[in-house]
Amino acid sequence: MGYVAVTAGEEIIERAEQLFEKQRIDEDEELAVDQIDGQLSRLTGQAMSEGGLYAPQLAALAVKQAQGDTVEAAFLLRAYRSTLERFDETETIEPSEMIASRRVSPAFKDVPGGQILGATKDYTQRLLDFDLLNGESTDPTAGWDIDDEGDPEELTNVTELLREEGLLHDPDEPVDGEPTDTTRESVTHPPERDAVLQELARGETGAVTALGYSALRGYGQVHPTLAEVRVGRLPVRITHPYTDEEVTVTHTEVTESEAVVPVYEKRTDPQFAFGYGLTFGRNERKAIGMTVLDASIQLDSEDEPAESPEFVLDTVDGMDSFGFIEHLKLPHYVTFQSILDRIRSIRKRQQAGEENNSPSDEQPAEPPTTGASDDD
Amino acid sequence: MVDPHDRSDRFELIAACEEATLARFANDVLEADPPLSVRQEPRPQLLMQQVQEPVQRRPFNLGEVLVTPAEVELDGARGFAMLPGKAERGALSGAIVDAAVAGGHEETPSIVAGLEEVADRRREQRQREWAESKHTAVEFETMEDQE
């Protein structure tokens, strides 16, 4: 395969870009970045999650610039982050510190802290709401009579409940040192669990969902029960340079999912295996898909795609797949000319062989020719 | 109780403050033209957010968070601030505000009052959001006894 630089007038390329930019302009008021941030937070959340960069306002800008293409928006965020220095790593946060706005446990009906539906349409019909065409939305919670609940409570993690009952094994040994950082070092196989979680956390939503789904459809052994799904805010904490005390800079909105997987057939002491998912933004299907993949990858099998860490991590990143798939539309003239030449050559040799073996004097038809020159 | 006179508390309140408010405080402080040197230019940088997953209790890198830190020295007192996002003006203003309170600048009472308002608003918002979420708390019932 070969690549050569091709030329096309810069002016023409600029025109094509101008035509692209024109598509965001219409006769109505221009969409403001704040509106995207406020009203389309699922889009910005997805872009931040896949870009691996929490920056709501810039994510909204990226979504606007990419005209709603989330992978392109994530690419823009990653390109921006690559120009920045890292100040530091945060203090390590435990997910139980999350200020949850939503927590449901499909596994435990009476989970301590309660089932909090939060903002969701999970239990209602998916029907088009034609009232939104009028653009006159009103706050449906305006008339709520809300009790004073005080400060947010920390909700006990379901895995802790399982651990208290001995249904979940204790960690094998404390892990010292900094976790792997896949933004700074390539993933090697077999990967460490921290690398798997980081790569899945910034995986492309559709890819994570599809690969997780493949395990549920029979291409894998994991069919988990979700212990809980949570949406909320995690503190971003650093050590203050003057006081040496931990201080909170901000909070990131995240979605978390935990699953339990029965492994009684494989162990003498029946316990649960587990899967874990955590990602920036409100993105429950990605967090759940990540959970299924985390549990599947722990089986470390080559039998099914979802259980192969190499397969999953090589295909789940949106930037990689976007780049490779979309580069195919760029000029490949030399590659294609080479393929054409090879096919013509093979056909000529075959025809020559048929002529030599043929008892008749019939001439074979000429292979089709193109106007392509051989000067590439 | 959050105390704006406490350096760590003040850091969190400045980080939660709007850029325009911080800029107004900083302008008030700089009106008398006190000696000011910028020790760290406000420039967007990254914090890698590390989380401990709850089962094996291993930390992993969730992703990076965009922040803008800045550090100044104002009339002999140092100030440090870090704002979420790309916020150069807010971070520099925040560092000036931090240094002003640390050095006992005459604007301290109004700054402290402003930061206390931020603390109140932050607490109210957090409580309101929690109350709204709790308003959707549900008890699922199994239907096995309802044939």
Interface residues (C-beta under 8 A of the other chain):
Chain A: M48 S49 G52 L53 Y54 A55 P56 Q57 L58 R81 L84 E85 R86 F87 D88 E89 T90 E91 T92 I93 E94 P95 S96 I99 A100 S101 R102 K109 D110 G114 Q115 I116 L117 G118 A119 T141 W144 I146 D147 D148 E149 G150 D151 P152 E153 N157 T159 E160 L168 P171 D172 P174 V175 P179 T180 D181 T182 T183 R193 D194 A195 L197 Q198 A201 R202 L234 V236 I238 H240 P241 Y242 T243 E245 V247 T248 V249 T250 T252 V254 E258 F274 Y276 L278 T279 F280
Chain B: R7 S8 F11 E12 A15 A16 R43 P44 Q45 L46 L47 M48 Q49 Q50 V51 Q52 E53 P54 V55 Q56 R57 R58 P59 F60 N61 L62 G63 E64 V65 L66 V67 P69 E71 R78 F80 M82 L83 P84 G85 K86 R123 R126 Q127 R128 E129 W130 A131 E132 S133 K134 H135 T136 A137 V138 E139 F140 T142
